[in-house]
Amino acid sequence: MWKPSQYGPEVLAGYRQAQLEHPSVKSTYCHATYLINLATPDPVLTDKSRICLNANLATAQGMGADGLVLHIGSHRGTSFEASLPGVVDALIEALDSIPEVPAGQDPCPVLLENAAGAGDTVGRSFEELGQVIEAAGGDERLGVCLDTQHLWASGIPFATIEDADDLMKLVDRTVGMERLRCLHLNDSKVPFGANRDRHENIGEGTIGAKGLAALMGHPDLQGLPAIMEVPGDGDGPRKKDVAKARRIWKQGLALRS
């Protein structure tokens, strides 16, 4: 839905306090509405997308979130270069729409997610994400969320130690490791390079446990929050999915020891 949920200040403050006191939940990451398309040539969709993103970021900031993950959208055939000014303008508008950050909080960054490569999506490569950040003047409030299924589907290899090392060098060269704020940890229903966004449970897809381990064990990713967007039995990640992810992570660490 386009209309974002509205929360009063007391609700947002209550969430921040609950997280502060929680024994295990230490970070919150929000995901912007999937309907948002900052790259569209359609002016009506552009207006809706900007209003929605501004509202999403306001809520994420109010919750004290550590990032708002965003799919930039599709340029619908106009070209990446043609869509870039509008994308950057919308991002800066959203970031500047937060007039005052509550005391004790940092500004909530917008985390640009790498795309799976379907259609005319913007951000299918780290080179494109780097160009967006550069065009925005290197704004410190912009970061990156790395999605493993999207990487795989867009034809970026990482399932061996050597490929994982090359990927981290690519990230550092294009967007900078300091901008990598979280990881979407997903297996893939589709083959490598299929350019389709189809997530699978950890270790049950075409990436597999071994392929995920090679990346998860990389030294540059240690301490990075990992979020699963897997189907489970139809209602999202299950306890056993979290346990399996932790086992694969430890296998990845062992590969480097």
C-alpha atoms as an extended CHARMM CRD file, in Angstrom:
* protein
*
       257  EXT
         1         1  MET       CA              0.0000000000        0.0000000000        0.0000000000  PROA      1               0.0000000000
         2         2  TRP       CA              1.1260000000        3.5480000000       -0.6900000000  PROA      2               0.0000000000
         3         3  LYS       CA             -0.2360000000        4.9610000000        2.5440000000  PROA      3               0.0000000000
         4         4  PRO       CA              2.3990000000        4.4230000000        5.2450000000  PROA      4               0.0000000000
         5         5  SER       CA              1.4790000000        3.5010000000        8.7940000000  PROA      5               0.0000000000
         6         6  GLN       CA              1.3020000000        6.4220000000       11.1770000000  PROA      6               0.0000000000
         7         7  TYR       CA              2.7620000000        6.1910000000       14.6760000000  PROA      7               0.0000000000
         8         8  GLY       CA              2.5490000000        8.7760000000       17.4300000000  PROA      8               0.0000000000
         9         9  PRO       CA              5.6910000000       10.0270000000       19.1970000000  PROA      9               0.0000000000
        10        10  GLU       CA              4.8390000000        8.0270000000       22.3060000000  PROA      10              0.0000000000
        11        11  VAL       CA              4.6860000000        4.7740000000       20.3130000000  PROA      11              0.0000000000
        12        12  LEU       CA              8.0440000000        5.4260000000       18.6580000000  PROA      12              0.0000000000
        13        13  ALA       CA              9.6140000000        6.3840000000       21.9780000000  PROA      13              0.0000000000
        14        14  GLY       CA              8.2010000000        3.2140000000       23.5040000000  PROA      14              0.0000000000
        15        15  TYR       CA              9.8390000000        1.1270000000       20.8050000000  PROA      15              0.0000000000
        16        16  ARG       CA             13.2150000000        2.8060000000       21.3260000000  PROA      16              0.0000000000
        17        17  GLN       CA             13.0020000000        2.1630000000       25.0600000000  PROA      17              0.0000000000
        18        18  ALA       CA             11.9260000000       -1.4620000000       24.5860000000  PROA      18              0.0000000000
        19        19  GLN       CA             14.8960000000       -2.1230000000       22.2990000000  PROA      19              0.0000000000
        20        20  LEU       CA             17.2520000000       -0.4170000000       24.7410000000  PROA      20              0.0000000000
        21        21  GLU       CA             16.0790000000       -2.7540000000       27.5010000000  PROA      21              0.0000000000
        22        22  HSD       CA             15.8410000000       -5.9400000000       25.4190000000  PROA      22              0.0000000000
        23        23  PRO       CA             18.3600000000       -8.6770000000       26.3160000000  PROA      23              0.0000000000
        24        24  SER       CA             19.0680000000       -9.7320000000       22.7130000000  PROA      24              0.0000000000
        25        25  VAL       CA             17.5820000000       -7.2790000000       20.1870000000  PROA      25              0.0000000000
        26        26  LYS       CA             20.2890000000       -4.6730000000       19.6770000000  PROA      26              0.0000000000
        27        27  SER       CA             19.5100000000       -3.2370000000       16.2380000000  PROA      27              0.0000000000
        28        28  THR       CA             16.4830000000       -2.4430000000       14.1060000000  PROA      28              0.0000000000
        29        29  TYR       CA             16.5020000000       -2.2350000000       10.3180000000  PROA      29              0.0000000000
        30        30  CYS       CA             13.4660000000       -1.1520000000        8.3450000000  PROA      30              0.0000000000
        31        31  HSD       CA             12.6310000000       -1.8250000000        4.7040000000  PROA      31              0.0000000000
        32        32  ALA       CA             11.1060000000        0.9090000000        2.5780000000  PROA      32              0.0000000000
        33        33  THR       CA              7.8240000000        0.1960000000        0.7890000000  PROA      33              0.0000000000
        34        34  TYR       CA              8.3950000000       -2.0230000000       -2.2540000000  PROA      34              0.0000000000
        35        35  LEU       CA              6.1590000000        0.1570000000       -4.4440000000  PROA      35              0.0000000000
        36        36  ILE       CA              8.6950000000        3.0030000000       -4.2920000000  PROA      36              0.0000000000
        37        37  ASN       CA             10.4440000000        3.7000000000       -7.6070000000  PROA      37              0.0000000000
        38        38  LEU       CA             12.8310000000        6.6580000000       -7.5320000000  PROA      38              0.0000000000
        39        39  ALA       CA             14.0860000000        5.9600000000      -11.0640000000  PROA      39              0.0000000000
        40        40  THR       CA             10.7330000000        6.0290000000      -12.8580000000  PROA      40              0.0000000000
        41        41  PRO       CA             10.1240000000        8.5000000000      -15.7150000000  PROA      41              0.0000000000
        42        42  ASP       CA              6.4450000000        8.7010000000      -14.6510000000  PROA      42              0.0000000000
        43        43  PRO       CA              5.9400000000       11.9910000000      -12.7220000000  PROA      43              0.0000000000
        44        44  VAL       CA              2.8930000000       10.6790000000      -10.8400000000  PROA      44              0.0000000000
        45        45  LEU       CA              4.8040000000        7.6280000000       -9.6130000000  PROA      45              0.0000000000
        46        46  THR       CA              7.7560000000        9.8590000000       -8.7850000000  PROA      46              0.0000000000
        47        47  ASP       CA              5.6260000000       12.0260000000       -6.4920000000  PROA      47              0.0000000000
        48        48  LYS       CA              4.0680000000        9.0110000000       -4.7560000000  PROA      48              0.0000000000
        49        49  SER       CA              7.4880000000        7.4160000000       -4.3140000000  PROA      49              0.0000000000
        50        50  ARG       CA              9.0300000000       10.5090000000       -2.7880000000  PROA      50              0.0000000000
        51        51  ILE       CA              6.1860000000       11.0930000000       -0.3500000000  PROA      51              0.0000000000
        52        52  CYS       CA              6.2640000000        7.4440000000        0.7020000000  PROA      52              0.0000000000
        53        53  LEU       CA             10.0440000000        7.3590000000        1.1520000000  PROA      53              0.0000000000
        54        54  ASN       CA              9.9660000000       10.5100000000        3.2670000000  PROA      54              0.0000000000
        55        55  ALA       CA              7.2990000000        8.9610000000        5.5070000000  PROA      55              0.0000000000
        56        56  ASN       CA              9.1750000000        5.6410000000        5.7430000000  PROA      56              0.0000000000
        57        57  LEU       CA             12.3700000000        7.4070000000        6.7820000000  PROA      57              0.0000000000
        58        58  ALA       CA             10.5580000000        9.5070000000        9.3780000000  PROA      58              0.0000000000
        59        59  THR       CA              9.1940000000        6.3390000000       10.9900000000  PROA      59              0.0000000000
        60        60  ALA       CA             12.5740000000        4.5800000000       10.8470000000  PROA      60              0.0000000000
        61        61  GLN       CA             14.2170000000        7.6020000000       12.4580000000  PROA      61              0.0000000000
        62        62  GLY       CA             11.5220000000        7.7340000000       15.1200000000  PROA      62              0.0000000000
        63        63  MET       CA             12.0860000000        4.0500000000       15.9300000000  PROA      63              0.0000000000
        64        64  GLY       CA             15.7940000000        4.6290000000       16.2990000000  PROA      64              0.0000000000
        65        65  ALA       CA             16.5180000000        2.2760000000       13.3930000000  PROA      65              0.0000000000
        66        66  ASP       CA             20.0920000000        1.7660000000       12.2140000000  PROA      66              0.0000000000
        67        67  GLY       CA             19.0370000000        1.8680000000        8.5790000000  PROA      67              0.0000000000
        68        68  LEU       CA             16.1710000000        2.0410000000        6.1000000000  PROA      68              0.0000000000
        69        69  VAL       CA             16.8270000000       -0.4320000000        3.2700000000  PROA      69              0.0000000000
        70        70  LEU       CA             15.6660000000        0.7530000000       -0.1470000000  PROA      70              0.0000000000
        71        71  HSD       CA             15.2100000000       -0.7370000000       -3.6060000000  PROA      71              0.0000000000
        72        72  ILE       CA             15.9740000000        2.2450000000       -5.8550000000  PROA      72              0.0000000000
        73        73  GLY       CA             13.6040000000        1.0870000000       -8.6070000000  PROA      73              0.0000000000
        74        74  SER       CA             13.4940000000        0.7760000000      -12.3940000000  PROA      74              0.0000000000
        75        75  HSD       CA             14.2000000000        3.4130000000      -15.0330000000  PROA      75              0.0000000000
        76        76  ARG       CA             11.7290000000        1.6570000000      -17.3740000000  PROA      76              0.0000000000
        77        77  GLY       CA             14.0700000000        1.7620000000      -20.3560000000  PROA      77              0.0000000000
        78        78  THR       CA             15.1760000000        5.3850000000      -20.1910000000  PROA      78              0.0000000000
        79        79  SER       CA             18.7440000000        4.4850000000      -19.0540000000  PROA      79              0.0000000000
        80        80  PHE       CA             20.6260000000        4.6070000000      -15.7750000000  PROA      80              0.0000000000
        81        81  GLU       CA             22.2530000000        7.9150000000      -16.7060000000  PROA      81              0.0000000000
        82        82  ALA       CA             18.9070000000        9.5720000000      -17.4760000000  PROA      82              0.0000000000
        83        83  SER       CA             17.3680000000        8.4230000000      -14.1880000000  PROA      83              0.0000000000
        84        84  LEU       CA             20.3390000000        9.3020000000      -11.9650000000  PROA      84              0.0000000000
        85        85  PRO       CA             19.5460000000       13.0040000000      -11.2760000000  PROA      85              0.0000000000
        86        86  GLY       CA             15.9900000000       12.1980000000      -10.1910000000  PROA      86              0.0000000000
        87        87  VAL       CA             17.1560000000        9.3340000000       -7.9560000000  PROA      87              0.0000000000
        88        88  VAL       CA             19.7290000000       11.5220000000       -6.2410000000  PROA      88              0.0000000000
        89        89  ASP       CA             17.3150000000       14.4270000000       -5.7990000000  PROA      89              0.0000000000
        90        90  ALA       CA             14.7360000000       12.1330000000       -4.1810000000  PROA      90              0.0000000000
        91        91  LEU       CA             17.3190000000       10.6190000000       -1.8190000000  PROA      91              0.0000000000
        92        92  ILE       CA             18.6070000000       14.0090000000       -0.6760000000  PROA      92              0.0000000000
        93        93  GLU       CA             15.0510000000       15.2920000000       -0.2560000000  PROA      93              0.0000000000
        94        94  ALA       CA             14.2100000000       12.3220000000        1.9780000000  PROA      94              0.0000000000
        95        95  LEU       CA             17.3700000000       12.6670000000        4.0620000000  PROA      95              0.0000000000
        96        96  ASP       CA             16.8140000000       16.4030000000        4.4980000000  PROA      96              0.0000000000
        97        97  SER       CA             13.1340000000       15.8790000000        5.3800000000  PROA      97              0.0000000000
        98        98  ILE       CA             14.1530000000       14.8070000000        8.8950000000  PROA      98              0.0000000000
        99        99  PRO       CA             14.4250000000       18.2370000000       10.5400000000  PROA      99              0.0000000000
       100       100  GLU       CA             15.7800000000       17.2230000000       13.9090000000  PROA      100             0.0000000000
       101       101  VAL       CA             17.3020000000       13.9940000000       15.1780000000  PROA      101             0.0000000000
       102       102  PRO       CA             16.2720000000       13.1820000000       18.7840000000  PROA      102             0.0000000000
       103       103  ALA       CA             18.9710000000       13.5830000000       21.4170000000  PROA      103             0.0000000000
       104       104  GLY       CA             21.1230000000       10.4950000000       21.7490000000  PROA      104             0.0000000000
       105       105  GLN       CA             20.3120000000        9.2270000000       18.2270000000  PROA      105             0.0000000000
       106       106  ASP       CA             22.2700000000        9.2330000000       15.0180000000  PROA      106             0.0000000000
       107       107  PRO       CA             20.6260000000       10.0810000000       11.6880000000  PROA      107             0.0000000000
       108       108  CYS       CA             19.0120000000        6.9670000000       10.1970000000  PROA      108             0.0000000000
       109       109  PRO       CA             20.8170000000        6.2260000000        6.9040000000  PROA      109             0.0000000000
       110       110  VAL       CA             19.1220000000        5.0910000000        3.7170000000  PROA      110             0.0000000000
       111       111  LEU       CA             20.7370000000        1.7920000000        2.7290000000  PROA      111             0.0000000000
       112       112  LEU       CA             20.7180000000        1.1710000000       -1.0140000000  PROA      112             0.0000000000
       113       113  GLU       CA             20.1810000000       -2.5140000000       -1.7710000000  PROA      113             0.0000000000
       114       114  ASN       CA             21.8430000000       -4.2420000000       -4.7110000000  PROA      114             0.0000000000
       115       115  ALA       CA             19.2220000000       -5.4410000000       -7.2080000000  PROA      115             0.0000000000
       116       116  ALA       CA             18.7880000000       -8.9060000000       -8.7210000000  PROA      116             0.0000000000
       117       117  GLY       CA             18.9770000000       -7.4200000000      -12.2170000000  PROA      117             0.0000000000
       118       118  ALA       CA             15.4380000000       -7.9560000000      -13.5030000000  PROA      118             0.0000000000
       119       119  GLY       CA             14.0890000000       -5.4670000000      -16.0410000000  PROA      119             0.0000000000
       120       120  ASP       CA             15.6600000000       -2.0200000000      -15.9200000000  PROA      120             0.0000000000
       121       121  THR       CA             16.4580000000       -1.9350000000      -12.2210000000  PROA      121             0.0000000000
       122       122  VAL       CA             18.9490000000        0.5860000000      -10.8950000000  PROA      122             0.0000000000
       123       123  GLY       CA             21.6230000000       -0.7940000000       -8.5900000000  PROA      123             0.0000000000
       124       124  ARG       CA             22.1890000000       -4.1840000000      -10.2030000000  PROA      124             0.0000000000
       125       125  SER       CA             25.9300000000       -3.6160000000       -9.8140000000  PROA      125             0.0000000000
       126       126  PHE       CA             28.0630000000       -2.0070000000       -7.1330000000  PROA      126             0.0000000000
       127       127  GLU       CA             29.4170000000        0.2970000000       -9.7980000000  PROA      127             0.0000000000
       128       128  GLU       CA             25.9030000000        1.7340000000      -10.2000000000  PROA      128             0.0000000000
       129       129  LEU       CA             25.4080000000        2.0450000000       -6.4440000000  PROA      129             0.0000000000
       130       130  GLY       CA             28.7650000000        3.7960000000       -6.2350000000  PROA      130             0.0000000000
       131       131  GLN       CA             27.7280000000        6.2390000000       -8.9430000000  PROA      131             0.0000000000
       132       132  VAL       CA             24.5010000000        7.0570000000       -7.0780000000  PROA      132             0.0000000000
       133       133  ILE       CA             26.4260000000        7.7640000000       -3.8740000000  PROA      133             0.0000000000
       134       134  GLU       CA             29.0290000000        9.8210000000       -5.7120000000  PROA      134             0.0000000000
       135       135  ALA       CA             26.3370000000       11.8450000000       -7.4980000000  PROA      135             0.0000000000
       136       136  ALA       CA             24.7920000000       12.5360000000       -4.0770000000  PROA      136             0.0000000000
       137       137  GLY       CA             28.0460000000       14.1420000000       -3.0250000000  PROA      137             0.0000000000
       138       138  GLY       CA             29.1360000000       11.1470000000       -0.9730000000  PROA      138             0.0000000000
       139       139  ASP       CA             26.4500000000       11.9490000000        1.6110000000  PROA      139             0.0000000000
       140       140  GLU       CA             27.3430000000       10.1170000000        4.8390000000  PROA      140             0.0000000000
       141       141  ARG       CA             23.6620000000        9.3160000000        5.3740000000  PROA      141             0.0000000000
       142       142  LEU       CA             23.7530000000        6.8700000000        2.4400000000  PROA      142             0.0000000000
       143       143  GLY       CA             24.8790000000        3.2980000000        2.9560000000  PROA      143             0.0000000000
       144       144  VAL       CA             24.5330000000       -0.0990000000        1.3330000000  PROA      144             0.0000000000
       145       145  CYS       CA             22.7070000000       -3.3440000000        2.1150000000  PROA      145             0.0000000000
       146       146  LEU       CA             24.2070000000       -6.4080000000        0.4180000000  PROA      146             0.0000000000
       147       147  ASP       CA             21.6590000000       -9.1000000000       -0.5490000000  PROA      147             0.0000000000
       148       148  THR       CA             23.1820000000      -12.5300000000       -1.2410000000  PROA      148             0.0000000000
       149       149  GLN       CA             20.3580000000      -13.7780000000       -3.4780000000  PROA      149             0.0000000000
       150       150  HSD       CA             20.4260000000      -10.5950000000       -5.5380000000  PROA      150             0.0000000000
       151       151  LEU       CA             24.2030000000      -10.9160000000       -5.9200000000  PROA      151             0.0000000000
       152       152  TRP       CA             23.8340000000      -14.4860000000       -7.1390000000  PROA      152             0.0000000000
       153       153  ALA       CA             20.9650000000      -13.7150000000       -9.5140000000  PROA      153             0.0000000000
       154       154  SER       CA             22.7800000000      -10.7180000000      -10.9920000000  PROA      154             0.0000000000
       155       155  GLY       CA             25.7970000000      -12.8750000000      -11.8510000000  PROA      155             0.0000000000
       156       156  ILE       CA             28.2550000000      -11.7610000000       -9.1570000000  PROA      156             0.0000000000
       157       157  PRO       CA             30.1030000000      -14.8640000000       -7.8350000000  PROA      157             0.0000000000
       158       158  PHE       CA             31.0450000000      -15.3430000000       -4.1770000000  PROA      158             0.0000000000
       159       159  ALA       CA             30.7410000000      -19.1030000000       -3.5100000000  PROA      159             0.0000000000
       160       160  THR       CA             34.4950000000      -19.7290000000       -3.1540000000  PROA      160             0.0000000000
       161       161  ILE       CA             37.0790000000      -18.0980000000       -0.9230000000  PROA      161             0.0000000000
       162       162  GLU       CA             38.6740000000      -16.4720000000       -3.9570000000  PROA      162             0.0000000000
       163       163  ASP       CA             35.3630000000      -15.1460000000       -5.3080000000  PROA      163             0.0000000000
       164       164  ALA       CA             34.3250000000      -13.8440000000       -1.8780000000  PROA      164             0.0000000000
       165       165  ASP       CA             37.6460000000      -12.0060000000       -1.6020000000  PROA      165             0.0000000000
       166       166  ASP       CA             37.1220000000      -10.4910000000       -5.0490000000  PROA      166             0.0000000000
       167       167  LEU       CA             33.6040000000       -9.3930000000       -4.0920000000  PROA      167             0.0000000000
       168       168  MET       CA             34.7770000000       -7.5910000000       -0.9770000000  PROA      168             0.0000000000
       169       169  LYS       CA             37.4730000000       -5.8340000000       -3.0140000000  PROA      169             0.0000000000
       170       170  LEU       CA             34.7520000000       -4.7780000000       -5.4720000000  PROA      170             0.0000000000
       171       171  VAL       CA             32.5730000000       -3.4180000000       -2.6610000000  PROA      171             0.0000000000
       172       172  ASP       CA             35.4830000000       -1.4820000000       -1.1990000000  PROA      172             0.0000000000
       173       173  ARG       CA             36.4840000000       -0.0850000000       -4.5970000000  PROA      173             0.0000000000
       174       174  THR       CA             32.9920000000        1.0510000000       -5.6080000000  PROA      174             0.0000000000
       175       175  VAL       CA             31.0180000000        2.0660000000       -2.5050000000  PROA      175             0.0000000000
       176       176  GLY       CA             33.5470000000        1.6550000000        0.3100000000  PROA      176             0.0000000000
       177       177  MET       CA             33.4400000000       -0.9620000000        3.0550000000  PROA      177             0.0000000000
       178       178  GLU       CA             32.4990000000        1.7080000000        5.5810000000  PROA      178             0.0000000000
       179       179  ARG       CA             29.1220000000        2.0970000000        3.8280000000  PROA      179             0.0000000000
       180       180  LEU       CA             28.2450000000       -1.5950000000        4.0870000000  PROA      180             0.0000000000
       181       181  ARG       CA             25.8200000000       -1.5730000000        7.0380000000  PROA      181             0.0000000000
       182       182  CYS       CA             23.8920000000       -4.8580000000        6.8370000000  PROA      182             0.0000000000
       183       183  LEU       CA             23.5540000000       -8.1290000000        4.9740000000  PROA      183             0.0000000000
       184       184  HSD       CA             20.3960000000       -9.7460000000        3.6150000000  PROA      184             0.0000000000
       185       185  LEU       CA             21.2040000000      -13.4280000000        3.9970000000  PROA      185             0.0000000000
       186       186  ASN       CA             19.1920000000      -15.4840000000        1.5200000000  PROA      186             0.0000000000
       187       187  ASP       CA             19.5950000000      -18.5730000000       -0.6560000000  PROA      187             0.0000000000
       188       188  SER       CA             18.2630000000      -18.5280000000       -4.2280000000  PROA      188             0.0000000000
       189       189  LYS       CA             15.4710000000      -20.3950000000       -5.9930000000  PROA      189             0.0000000000
       190       190  VAL       CA             16.9390000000      -19.4410000000       -9.3800000000  PROA      190             0.0000000000
       191       191  PRO       CA             20.3070000000      -20.2590000000      -10.9860000000  PROA      191             0.0000000000
       192       192  PHE       CA             23.3720000000      -18.0350000000      -10.9760000000  PROA      192             0.0000000000
       193       193  GLY       CA             22.8680000000      -15.0900000000      -13.3270000000  PROA      193             0.0000000000
       194       194  ALA       CA             19.1100000000      -15.6380000000      -13.7520000000  PROA      194             0.0000000000
       195       195  ASN       CA             18.3130000000      -11.9490000000      -12.9930000000  PROA      195             0.0000000000
       196       196  ARG       CA             15.2550000000      -12.8530000000      -10.9350000000  PROA      196             0.0000000000
       197       197  ASP       CA             14.4640000000      -11.9710000000       -7.3170000000  PROA      197             0.0000000000
       198       198  ARG       CA             13.4640000000      -15.3600000000       -5.8380000000  PROA      198             0.0000000000
       199       199  HSD       CA             14.5820000000      -16.1910000000       -2.3000000000  PROA      199             0.0000000000
       200       200  GLU       CA             14.9950000000      -19.7020000000       -0.8600000000  PROA      200             0.0000000000
       201       201  ASN       CA             15.6200000000      -21.0260000000        2.6240000000  PROA      201             0.0000000000
       202       202  ILE       CA             19.2440000000      -21.0440000000        3.7380000000  PROA      202             0.0000000000
       203       203  GLY       CA             21.1440000000      -24.0220000000        2.3320000000  PROA      203             0.0000000000
       204       204  GLU       CA             18.2210000000      -25.2170000000        0.2070000000  PROA      204             0.0000000000
       205       205  GLY       CA             18.8160000000      -23.2100000000       -2.9640000000  PROA      205             0.0000000000
       206       206  THR       CA             21.2740000000      -22.9050000000       -5.8060000000  PROA      206             0.0000000000
       207       207  ILE       CA             23.8530000000      -21.0790000000       -3.6710000000  PROA      207             0.0000000000
       208       208  GLY       CA             23.8400000000      -23.7570000000       -1.0040000000  PROA      208             0.0000000000
       209       209  ALA       CA             25.4660000000      -23.9270000000        2.4210000000  PROA      209             0.0000000000
       210       210  LYS       CA             29.0010000000      -24.1710000000        1.0420000000  PROA      210             0.0000000000
       211       211  GLY       CA             28.5910000000      -21.1260000000       -1.1770000000  PROA      211             0.0000000000
       212       212  LEU       CA             27.0900000000      -19.0190000000        1.6040000000  PROA      212             0.0000000000
       213       213  ALA       CA             29.8000000000      -20.1190000000        4.0440000000  PROA      213             0.0000000000
       214       214  ALA       CA             32.5620000000      -18.8120000000        1.7770000000  PROA      214             0.0000000000
       215       215  LEU       CA             31.0600000000      -15.3160000000        2.0030000000  PROA      215             0.0000000000
       216       216  MET       CA             29.7970000000      -15.3750000000        5.5920000000  PROA      216             0.0000000000
       217       217  GLY       CA             33.2380000000      -16.2660000000        6.8880000000  PROA      217             0.0000000000
       218       218  HSD       CA             34.9220000000      -13.3070000000        5.2070000000  PROA      218             0.0000000000
       219       219  PRO       CA             36.8080000000      -11.1640000000        7.7490000000  PROA      219             0.0000000000
       220       220  ASP       CA             35.2910000000       -7.9350000000        6.4220000000  PROA      220             0.0000000000
       221       221  LEU       CA             31.7580000000       -9.1070000000        7.2280000000  PROA      221             0.0000000000
       222       222  GLN       CA             32.2850000000      -10.1020000000       10.8460000000  PROA      222             0.0000000000
       223       223  GLY       CA             30.0750000000       -8.0710000000       13.1690000000  PROA      223             0.0000000000
       224       224  LEU       CA             27.8190000000       -6.9970000000       10.2990000000  PROA      224             0.0000000000
       225       225  PRO       CA             24.1000000000       -7.5100000000       11.1010000000  PROA      225             0.0000000000
       226       226  ALA       CA             22.5860000000      -10.2670000000        8.9300000000  PROA      226             0.0000000000
       227       227  ILE       CA             18.8660000000      -10.3120000000        8.1820000000  PROA      227             0.0000000000
       228       228  MET       CA             17.1000000000      -13.2820000000        6.6090000000  PROA      228             0.0000000000
       229       229  GLU       CA             14.3010000000      -12.8210000000        4.0650000000  PROA      229             0.0000000000
       230       230  VAL       CA             13.5710000000      -16.4870000000        3.4730000000  PROA      230             0.0000000000
       231       231  PRO       CA             10.1660000000      -18.1550000000        3.0200000000  PROA      231             0.0000000000
       232       232  GLY       CA             10.4090000000      -20.7100000000        5.8400000000  PROA      232             0.0000000000
       233       233  ASP       CA              7.1290000000      -22.6380000000        5.6870000000  PROA      233             0.0000000000
       234       234  GLY       CA              5.4160000000      -19.6120000000        4.1480000000  PROA      234             0.0000000000
       235       235  ASP       CA              5.5850000000      -17.1780000000        7.0530000000  PROA      235             0.0000000000
       236       236  GLY       CA              9.2370000000      -16.1970000000        6.9650000000  PROA      236             0.0000000000
       237       237  PRO       CA             12.3210000000      -17.3830000000        8.8610000000  PROA      237             0.0000000000
       238       238  ARG       CA             11.8970000000      -20.1310000000       11.4350000000  PROA      238             0.0000000000
       239       239  LYS       CA             14.0180000000      -20.8640000000       14.4950000000  PROA      239             0.0000000000
       240       240  LYS       CA             15.7140000000      -23.7030000000       12.6150000000  PROA      240             0.0000000000
       241       241  ASP       CA             16.5840000000      -21.3380000000        9.7640000000  PROA      241             0.0000000000
       242       242  VAL       CA             18.3920000000      -19.0510000000       12.2010000000  PROA      242             0.0000000000
       243       243  ALA       CA             20.1990000000      -22.0570000000       13.7030000000  PROA      243             0.0000000000
       244       244  LYS       CA             21.2550000000      -23.2680000000       10.2560000000  PROA      244             0.0000000000
       245       245  ALA       CA             22.5230000000      -19.8110000000        9.3120000000  PROA      245             0.0000000000
       246       246  ARG       CA             24.6720000000      -19.7400000000       12.4350000000  PROA      246             0.0000000000
       247       247  ARG       CA             26.1010000000      -23.1790000000       11.6220000000  PROA      247             0.0000000000
       248       248  ILE       CA             26.9590000000      -22.0690000000        8.0850000000  PROA      248             0.0000000000
       249       249  TRP       CA             28.5600000000      -18.9050000000        9.4570000000  PROA      249             0.0000000000
       250       250  LYS       CA             30.7850000000      -21.0010000000       11.7490000000  PROA      250             0.0000000000
       251       251  GLN       CA             31.6760000000      -23.2340000000        8.7900000000  PROA      251             0.0000000000
       252       252  GLY       CA             32.7110000000      -20.1110000000        6.9180000000  PROA      252             0.0000000000
       253       253  LEU       CA             34.9150000000      -18.9810000000        9.8010000000  PROA      253             0.0000000000
       254       254  ALA       CA             36.5350000000      -22.4230000000        9.8370000000  PROA      254             0.0000000000
       255       255  LEU       CA             37.3830000000      -22.0790000000        6.1460000000  PROA      255             0.0000000000
       256       256  ARG       CA             39.5220000000      -19.0600000000        7.0230000000  PROA      256             0.0000000000
       257       257  SER       CA             41.2350000000      -20.5070000000       10.0830000000  PROA      257             0.0000000000
